[in-house]
């Protein structure tokens, strides 16, 4: 009888461990709040029709596909690129003569990437805006203003 009790106890304990592990991993797969595009939140706040939601989802999916085609770099690749940029900057410090042209080229390259990112983001927002009716457009603009105000506040706080 003792072995059956031990067997039953170990079975219950292992089952509970498996279930709790499954529940914990299920919570990890959720997106972090505020990260990425949330069509559900936009649909709720703007009272989108089903057709508008579908069109916006298709638009965002197409933009995302374009973005992923351009930058299919792994985390290791990004880390290596960052280390390479650091090494180049330190090489400029260590150079016997300051190379202003090389620095300007690096800054221009990064600025160009930032410009392209901003253009892509604004074109997506413009396309979404064009799908909305007048009342939704007013709400959408308020949402964007709030978002940019919050982002600027965060940038100013970070710079301090």
C-alpha positions as CSV (number, residue, x, y, z in Angstrom):
1,X,0.0,0.0,0.0
2,X,2.9,2.4,0.7
3,X,4.2,2.0,-2.8
4,X,0.9,2.8,-4.4
5,X,0.6,5.9,-2.2
6,X,4.1,7.0,-3.2
7,X,3.3,6.4,-6.8
8,X,0.0,8.4,-6.6
9,X,1.7,11.3,-4.8
10,X,4.5,11.5,-7.3
11,X,2.0,11.3,-10.2
12,X,0.0,14.2,-8.7
13,X,3.1,16.3,-8.0
14,X,4.5,15.7,-11.5
15,X,1.2,16.5,-13.1
16,X,1.0,19.8,-11.2
17,X,4.5,20.7,-12.2
18,X,3.7,20.0,-15.9
19,X,0.5,22.1,-15.7
20,X,2.1,25.0,-13.9
21,X,5.0,25.0,-16.4
22,X,2.6,25.0,-19.3
23,X,0.6,27.9,-17.8
24,X,3.8,29.9,-17.1
25,X,5.1,29.4,-20.7
26,X,1.6,30.5,-22.0
27,X,2.0,33.8,-20.2
28,X,5.4,34.4,-21.7
29,X,4.2,34.2,-25.3
30,X,2.0,37.4,-24.9
31,X,3.2,40.6,-26.6
32,X,4.5,43.3,-24.4
33,X,2.1,46.2,-24.0
34,X,2.8,49.0,-26.4
35,X,5.1,47.0,-28.7
36,X,4.1,46.6,-32.3
37,X,1.0,47.4,-34.2
38,X,-2.3,46.5,-32.5
39,X,-5.2,46.4,-35.0
40,X,-7.6,45.4,-32.2
41,X,-6.9,48.4,-30.2
42,X,-7.1,50.7,-33.2
43,X,-10.4,49.1,-34.2
44,X,-11.9,49.6,-30.8
45,X,-10.7,53.2,-30.4
46,X,-11.8,54.2,-33.9
47,X,-14.9,52.0,-34.2
48,X,-13.6,50.5,-37.4
49,X,-15.8,48.5,-39.7
50,X,-14.9,44.9,-40.5
51,X,-13.9,46.1,-44.0
52,X,-11.7,48.8,-42.7
53,X,-10.0,46.4,-40.2
54,X,-9.3,44.0,-43.0
55,X,-7.8,46.7,-45.3
56,X,-5.6,48.0,-42.5
57,X,-4.4,44.5,-41.6
58,X,-3.5,43.9,-45.2
59,X,-1.7,47.2,-45.4
60,X,0.3,46.6,-42.3
61,X,1.1,43.0,-43.3
62,X,2.4,44.3,-46.7
63,X,4.6,46.9,-45.0
64,X,5.9,44.4,-42.5
65,X,6.8,42.0,-45.3
66,X,8.7,44.7,-47.1
67,X,10.5,45.6,-43.9
68,X,11.5,42.0,-43.1
69,X,12.8,41.4,-46.7
70,X,15.1,44.4,-46.3
71,X,16.4,43.5,-42.8
72,X,16.6,39.8,-42.2
73,X,19.4,40.2,-39.7
74,X,19.6,38.0,-36.6
75,X,20.3,39.4,-33.1
76,X,23.9,38.2,-33.5
77,X,24.2,40.0,-36.8
78,X,22.9,43.2,-35.2
79,X,25.2,42.8,-32.3
80,X,28.2,42.2,-34.6
81,X,27.2,45.3,-36.7
82,X,27.0,47.4,-33.5
83,X,30.4,46.2,-32.4
84,X,31.8,47.0,-35.9
85,X,30.5,50.6,-35.7
86,X,32.0,50.9,-32.2
87,X,35.4,49.7,-33.5
88,X,35.2,52.1,-36.4
89,X,34.5,55.0,-34.0
90,X,37.4,54.1,-31.8
91,X,39.6,53.7,-34.8
92,X,38.8,57.4,-35.7
93,X,39.8,58.4,-32.1
94,X,43.1,56.5,-32.5
95,X,43.9,57.9,-35.9
96,X,46.8,60.4,-35.9
97,X,44.8,62.8,-38.1
98,X,41.1,63.5,-37.6
99,X,39.2,62.2,-40.7
100,X,36.2,64.5,-40.9
101,X,35.0,63.1,-44.3
102,X,34.8,59.5,-42.9
103,X,32.8,60.8,-40.0
104,X,30.5,62.8,-42.2
105,X,29.9,59.7,-44.4
106,X,29.0,57.6,-41.3
107,X,26.6,60.2,-40.0
108,X,25.0,60.6,-43.5
109,X,24.6,56.8,-43.7
110,X,22.8,56.6,-40.4
111,X,20.7,59.7,-41.2
112,X,19.6,58.2,-44.5
113,X,18.4,55.0,-42.7
114,X,16.5,57.2,-40.2
115,X,14.9,59.2,-43.1
116,X,13.8,56.0,-44.9
117,X,12.3,54.6,-41.7
118,X,10.4,57.8,-41.0
119,X,9.1,57.9,-44.6
120,X,7.9,54.3,-44.4
121,X,6.2,55.0,-41.1
122,X,4.5,58.2,-42.3
123,X,3.3,56.5,-45.6
124,X,1.7,53.7,-43.5
125,X,0.0,56.2,-41.3
126,X,-1.2,58.2,-44.3
127,X,-2.6,55.1,-46.0
128,X,-4.5,54.2,-42.8
129,X,-5.8,57.8,-42.5
130,X,-7.1,57.6,-46.1
131,X,-9.2,54.5,-45.2
132,X,-11.1,56.3,-42.4
133,X,-14.2,58.5,-42.4
134,X,-14.2,62.1,-41.1
135,X,-15.0,61.2,-37.5
136,X,-12.5,58.4,-37.3
137,X,-9.8,60.7,-38.9
138,X,-10.3,63.3,-36.1
139,X,-9.9,60.5,-33.5
140,X,-6.8,59.1,-35.3
141,X,-5.1,62.4,-35.4
142,X,-5.7,62.9,-31.7
143,X,-4.3,59.4,-31.1
144,X,-1.1,60.3,-33.1
145,X,-0.7,63.6,-31.4
146,X,-0.9,61.9,-28.0
147,X,1.5,59.2,-29.1
148,X,4.1,61.8,-30.4
149,X,3.7,63.9,-27.3
150,X,4.4,60.9,-25.2
151,X,7.4,59.9,-27.3
152,X,8.9,63.4,-27.1
153,X,8.4,63.5,-23.3
154,X,10.2,60.2,-23.1
155,X,13.0,61.4,-25.4
156,X,13.4,64.6,-23.3
157,X,13.4,62.6,-20.1
158,X,16.0,60.2,-21.6
159,X,18.3,63.1,-22.7
160,X,18.3,64.6,-19.2
